[in-house]
Amino acid sequence: QVQLVESGGGLVQPGGSLRLSCAASVSIASFASMGWYRQAPGKQRDLVALIDRTSSTNYANSVKGRFTISRDNAKNTIYLQMNSLKPEDTAVYYCNAYRNFPPSAYWGQGTQVTVSS
């Protein structure tokens, strides 16, 4: 049973920083990729950042240069360092893990990030 548990969300002022964590109940090396998605009220869930098992990364254009995704295989955890936060970054952030064989996707419960003065 795969469980993903996010933490680190909260309220921050514009220009501030937060670091999200996603701890997996299994070895993250078993996943082809892991990532962060976000969903604002009334909007679809969108990709924020991806990292694969080789630590290759991919980012949404809206967060490039501000957010950094990373992984710690020893702790079975991935992170999302968010800097220069903007009000439009406000959303529920979800951790995702994907396996190729069999094709399987897993989601965390989400953590709220609110950027407001």
C-alpha positions in Angstrom: 0.0 0.0 0.0 1.5 3.3 -1.1 0.9 6.3 1.0 2.2 9.8 0.3 2.0 12.4 3.0 2.5 16.1 2.3 3.5 18.7 4.8 4.9 22.3 4.9 2.0 24.3 3.6 0.7 27.4 5.2 0.1 31.1 4.9 2.9 33.3 3.6 3.2 36.9 2.4 4.0 37.7 -1.3 7.7 37.3 -1.9 8.1 34.8 0.9 9.2 31.2 0.8 7.9 27.8 1.8 9.2 24.2 1.5 6.8 21.4 0.9 7.7 17.8 1.7 6.2 14.5 0.5 7.1 11.4 2.4 6.4 8.0 0.8 5.6 4.8 2.7 7.8 2.8 0.2 11.1 3.3 -1.5 10.8 6.3 -3.9 13.3 4.5 -6.2 10.4 2.3 -7.2 8.7 5.2 -8.9 9.5 6.2 -12.5 8.7 9.8 -11.5 7.3 11.9 -8.7 6.0 15.4 -8.8 3.9 18.2 -7.4 0.6 19.4 -8.8 -1.6 22.2 -7.6 -5.3 23.0 -7.8 -6.8 26.4 -7.2 -10.5 26.8 -6.4 -12.6 26.3 -9.5 -9.6 25.3 -11.6 -8.2 22.1 -12.9 -5.2 20.3 -11.2 -2.0 21.4 -13.0 1.5 20.1 -13.0 4.0 22.2 -11.1 7.2 20.2 -11.1 8.4 16.7 -11.9 11.5 14.7 -11.0 12.4 11.3 -12.3 14.6 8.5 -10.8 17.7 10.0 -12.5 16.8 13.4 -10.8 16.0 15.0 -14.1 13.5 17.8 -13.5 10.7 19.5 -15.4 8.8 22.7 -14.4 5.7 24.6 -15.4 6.6 27.8 -17.1 4.9 29.8 -14.3 7.3 28.5 -11.6 10.6 28.3 -13.5 13.3 30.1 -11.6 11.3 30.3 -8.4 10.5 26.7 -7.5 13.0 23.8 -7.1 12.0 20.1 -6.8 14.4 17.7 -5.2 14.5 14.2 -3.8 16.2 12.4 -0.9 16.1 8.6 -1.6 17.4 7.8 1.9 14.4 9.5 3.4 12.0 8.4 0.7 11.0 12.1 0.5 10.7 14.7 -2.2 10.6 18.4 -1.7 9.4 21.5 -3.4 11.3 24.7 -2.4 9.1 27.7 -3.3 10.6 31.1 -3.4 9.3 34.5 -4.5 5.8 33.4 -3.9 2.9 35.2 -5.6 -0.8 35.3 -4.8 -1.4 33.3 -7.9 0.5 30.4 -6.4 -2.3 30.0 -3.9 -3.7 26.4 -4.2 -3.8 23.0 -2.7 -0.6 21.3 -3.6 -0.6 17.5 -4.2 2.2 15.1 -4.3 2.1 12.4 -7.1 4.1 9.3 -7.7 4.0 7.2 -10.9 5.0 3.6 -11.7 5.3 2.3 -15.2 4.7 -1.4 -14.5 1.8 -1.8 -14.0 0.9 1.8 -14.9 -0.1 3.2 -11.5 -0.5 6.7 -10.1 -0.7 7.6 -6.4 -1.7 10.9 -4.8 -1.3 12.5 -1.4 -4.0 14.2 0.5 -2.9 17.7 -0.4 -1.5 20.7 1.6 -2.9 24.2 1.4 -0.6 27.0 0.3 -2.0 30.6 0.7 0.0 33.6 -0.5 -1.6 36.8 0.9 -0.7 40.0 2.7 
